[in-house]
């Protein structure tokens, strides 16, 4: 698949929760890729919230972050204007802060696809009109 991925909330949750419907699909996609897995604070916040109802879920996510398996590589303070622009542009979808950050990460890291379960990434565009390379079910 690729050398590195931008990873969304759904695949993080699926990876760390064997009971998740998308666990096997996510593991399969990740075995076809190599590090790094990069994401943003907004995605991690969503993942921690969802995994709080999964036995040992938040501990697994914390371990993945501490070990460097998942890297937080986005500075929202430095990217406020473009992220807010995306939120305004896609208000009718609607776009979450996490999705806006991932689209911006895709603009900043054009060689990395986004691993996601969210079909809205078929609608979103980077740099105005460019299709975002995404790995979706």
URHUSUL-V955343 format. One record per run of one state. SS is the DSSP state (A for helix, B for strand, O for the rest). FROM is the first residue (numbers start at 1). LEN is the number of residues. If there is no record, write none. Layout:
((SS:FROM:LEN) (SS:FROM:LEN))
//
This chain:
((O:1:1) (B:2:6) (O:8:1) (A:9:8) (O:17:6) (A:23:9) (O:32:1) (B:33:7) (O:40:1) (A:41:11) (O:52:5) (A:57:11) (O:68:2) (B:70:3) (O:73:3) (A:76:14) (O:90:7) (A:97:12) (O:109:5) (B:114:2) (O:116:3) (A:119:4) (O:123:2) (B:125:2) (O:127:3) (B:130:2) (O:132:2) (B:134:2) (O:136:2))
//
